[in-house]
Amino acid sequence: MIASISVIGAGVTGTGTAWQLAEQGHSVLLADPSLATPIPDRPADRDLNGSTASLGVLMGHAFRRSSGRAWRLRQRSMALWPAWVEELNHPESPLHLDTPLIQLAGSADEAQRMQQLADSRLCSGLQFIANDRLDEADPVWPQAGHGAMLSERDGRVDPLLLLKALRRSLIQHNVERRATNVVELRRPGSGTRRQWRLITAEGRNESVDLVVICSALGSIQLLQSLGHQRPMDAVLGQVLELQLNRPAKPWSGWPAVLTCGGINLIPHGHDRMWIGATLEPGVNADPAATETMKRLNELAPSWLDDAQLLGQWHGLRARPRGKPAPLLEEIEPGLLLASGHYRNGVLLAPATAEWVSQHIHKELLTSP
Ligand SMILES: Cc1cc2nc3c(=O)[nH]c(=O)nc-3n(C[C@H](O)[C@H](O)[C@H](O)COP(=O)(O)OP(=O)(O)OC[C@H]3O[C@@H](n4cnc5c(N)ncnc54)[C@H](O)[C@@H]3O)c2cc1C
């Protein structure tokens, strides 16, 4: 069965969901003011949504739990990512997954937990690396001295290339893209069959069978207009781009992502690195948090201390209050919420889109 569906929010969650729904033959309208501007080639420090500010780290396997919803969503996304990349990859929007990811242990206890996890999940590509093997990289890694865990299948996708590729696919699948803010949702009147109404900032009134809210922090207000409370808090993240003050050399021995005390170090180009991201409650960037991050909480090797700051940016994450991220819910018949992805919206984009598609499929089969 085919439906008309409006997806609100064109970050990675909404764009990925709109693409998947259109592939299944639905008639899809995607609304977001950010659709008025092309995806930039590199993040600049202006109003960035979570997706354009993201580092794109996909940490699906190096996860201490092995059951529960969060684990299942991660596993499902990691299983879907290779097919997403293959389908979205195009000469105009090349896309690939960079692997592996290495997490440095910060203490002997953490090393022991990593070793146990790696031993129990060899089939997921996890492996413990003893400390004496960590000295081979150039430039040298921040030396925690306790060993590390290698996750062969985790890594990174470039979020800006991903968004470009998704936007390209939206055009291919005739998704209607509306560069506008949705200011209000009106539920179907009694006696009418489905038909939700969206009111846009320009006063336009659109009718659709189903609505999927993927607007991160913007979801709060849309739900409030219908009497639903789903509180979420903003958590700002800052990222730095650094240039190493040393002759350009290949990054020998470096993984796609090196994680140290929760901070990701991502080498790129010959002598550059992205480092991020801070976790700052609220919407204002704190310069002191940037400094602490650059010094890796006093674990930074001298080459990192000496690195030159080339640029920096920040974005907001939506963290559900009192509930685990993400919020994947049917709020009312015909109204779905897929928001509040907090730190893992890029990682979880494929599993989120699948959850929405499956839910809509079931709803269409059972609705009168
Ligand atoms: C610095 C930083 C680094 C990160 N690194 C990673 C990482 O390495 N890996 C990872 O998986 N995640 C990472 N994240 C988290 C990830 O970016 C988010 O979880 C994810 O981007 C959420 O995507 P989204 O589409 O739900 O929300 P967003 O990308 O925030 O998009 C929401 C969109 O909704 C639109 N919108 C809002 N209200 C309305 C409305 N009323 N009408 C129409 N449109 C509306 C907004 O304009 C916006 O474009 C990072 C986040 C930050 C800030």
The ligand as a Gaussian input file, in Angstrom:
#p B3LYP/6-31G(d) Opt

LIG

0 1
 C       29.963000      17.929000      17.179000
 C       29.134000      16.710000      17.009000
 C       29.735000      15.511000      16.694000
 C       28.958000      14.359000      16.524000
 N       29.571000      13.192000      16.166000
 C       28.812000      12.100000      15.916000
 C       29.417000      10.908000      15.465000
 O       30.633000      10.857000      15.334000
 N       28.619000       9.841000      15.183000
 C       27.249000       9.889000      15.319000
 O       26.571000       8.885000      15.042000
 N       26.657000      11.020000      15.770000
 C       27.394000      12.110000      16.062000
 N       26.809000      13.252000      16.513000
 C       25.368000      13.231000      16.781000
 C       24.605000      13.335000      15.495000
 O       25.111000      14.387000      14.740000
 C       23.116000      13.536000      15.772000
 O       22.634000      12.520000      16.599000
 C       22.363000      13.496000      14.450000
 O       22.912000      14.387000      13.542000
 C       20.911000      13.778000      14.638000
 O       20.349000      13.875000      13.351000
 P       18.914000      14.417000      13.147000
 O       18.622000      14.372000      11.689000
 O       17.989000      13.695000      14.069000
 O       18.971000      15.921000      13.693000
 P       19.640000      17.210000      13.052000
 O       20.810000      16.872000      12.225000
 O       19.828000      18.189000      14.165000
 O       18.525000      17.746000      12.052000
 C       17.284000      18.216000      12.499000
 C       16.721000      19.089000      11.382000
 O       15.372000      19.420000      11.709000
 C       15.121000      20.710000      11.192000
 N       13.955000      21.250000      11.900000
 C       13.845000      21.543000      13.215000
 N       12.610000      21.984000      13.484000
 C       11.922000      21.988000      12.296000
 C       10.587000      22.345000      11.922000
 N        9.706000      22.799000      12.810000
 N       10.224000      22.227000      10.617000
 C       11.114000      21.759000       9.688000
 N       12.383000      21.399000      10.002000
 C       12.787000      21.510000      11.285000
 C       16.416000      21.477000      11.480000
 O       16.519000      22.593000      10.611000
 C       17.473000      20.409000      11.215000
 O       17.980000      20.500000       9.895000
 C       27.543000      14.425000      16.688000
 C       26.934000      15.635000      17.003000
 C       27.713000      16.784000      17.163000
 C       27.040000      18.079000      17.482000

